[in-house]
Amino acid sequence: MEVRIPLDPPDTSEQPTESWGLAPREAEVLRLLTAGVTSRAAAAALATEAGLR
């Protein structure tokens, strides 16, 4: 029996966020956090975006 495991992850760069099952706001939170924004700064940005500040 031979098992092959790919070493490179699949390319998902062109996959739309809708296919991830995320709501638009969840996708925005994920985008901010993966960009290196702190939780506090992300919360402030999201609050400003929602007109809460």
TARA-V889956 format. One record per pair of residues at least 6 apart in sequence whose ideal C-beta (glycine too) atoms are under 8 Angstrom apart, sorted by the first residue. I is the first residue (numbers start at 1). GAP is how many residues later the second one is. Records with the same first field share a line. If there is no record, write none. Layout:
I=GAP / GAP
This chain:
17=7 / 10
20=7
22=8
25=21
28=18 / 21
29=13 / 17
32=9 / 10 / 13 / 14
33=6 / 9
37=8
44=9
47=6
